[in-house]
Amino acid sequence: MTSALRLTDPFFAQRDVEISIVMPCLNEADTIGACVRKAMDTLRSHRIAGEVIVADNGSTDGSPAIARELGARVVTVREKGYGAALMGGIASARGRYILMGDADDSYDFREIPRFLEKLREGYDLAQGCRLPSGGGTLLPGAMPFLHRWWGNPMFSWLARGWFKAPVSDVYCGMRGFTRAHYERLAQRCTGMEFATEMIIKTSLLGARVAEVPITLHPDGRKAHAPHLRTFRDGWRTLRFFMLYSPRWLFLVPGALLLLLGAVGYGIAMPALQIGRITFDLHTLLFASLSIIGGYQSIVFALLTKVFAISEGLLPPDPRLTRWSRLASLERGLLVGAAAMLAGLALLAGSVAQWWAVGFGHLSYGHTMRWVIPGMTCTTLGFQTILFSFFLSVLGLRRGHALDT
């Protein structure tokens, strides 16, 4: 051990810490020493006022003791999870800037100055990139085949397409950010989704992002396998992406169902025959199902978005705010009541037809063209009334969160 690396060194005892290096740790005795040493050496050689924090998440292999001996400050985080460990470490950090990186020696902490340079230039987030598509370098054996050619490229593509995130490697765990930006994000995820949550929220807030190409080294741990589980964590990431994008998960599919239902009505109401195919009552029933399902999906997208904004999971959306001012409870009730009345009128018309024949046999080809649209309008009207009440409750819950 080199005594110059300890926090008792006058250089590391400076009051104003510019950057805090936070490493989550869970039984990393094989590699924690190398990571802390590289970070401390880099801070000293580049005259950077910084600190190294190891956020220990319940290690039983002596990792915390190794980190302390090398001069790191160890913070014990009892809540389990990758994100929980990082949250605990970041909460105790004193730096204006924070850099996070795994303690498995796959990231080279001698690259700290490159991240710090971007943060000093005014970027909110300096995101590392390991993939060659973004200028990064993967050493042989550093990344599993499936992660390299499918998982990372796919999720990075989704992040760019769904959230306009300017990154090539959404999963890269080495990144720097300002404390002020981190506090704006209000991170919630305590698991592996912590990293992707940061990227998504950063993009939605319109923050400045710089990409820093880095080199990924093979995992240096020998005592145990990597904590990442390919399919489990891949599914959790996909689920998180979908929940954070109600537009793609609910709104777009709902709009397509509505369109399909409208087309179905257009060809089934007049019983059009295209070639040898006749579109009649069965098509009308399927079209009604499509319309009801599509409307439900769109309503759920709106409710999900409102709830996410009220809970701080998503930033306020000006378009939704403008829409909410128009779609008041009273207007929703009027629209819903009008749709229900129209539906009930159609249903009453079908009953009148039945009464006209002495409640005997009906021409179903004619009567069902009243019953099916009547049932559909009544259902949509009732859903609109319930949706309007629930949306009003969500607005009251957080003091009209949509208007923030």
Buried (B, 14 or more C-beta within 10 A) or exposed (E): EEEEBBBEBEEBEEEEBBBBBBBBBBBBBBBBBBBBBBBBBBBBEEEBBBBBBBBBBBBEBEBBEBBBEBBBBBBEBEEEBBBBBBBBBBEBBBBBBBBBBBBBBBBBBEBBBBBBBBBBEEBBBBBBBBBEEBBBBBEEEBBBEEBBEEBBBBBBEBBBEBBEBBBBBBBBBBBBBBBEBBEBBEBBBBBBBBBBBBBBBBBBEEBBBBBBBBBBBBBBBEEEEEBBEEEEBBEBBBEBBBEBBBBBBBBBBBBEBBEBBEBBBEBBBEBEEEEEEEBBBEBBBBBBBBBBBBBBBBBBBBBBBBBBBBBBBBBEBEEBBEEBEEBBBEEBBBBBBEBBEBBBEBBEBBBEBBEEEEEEEBEEEEBBBBBBBBBBBBBBBBBBBEBBEBBBEBBEEBEBBBEE
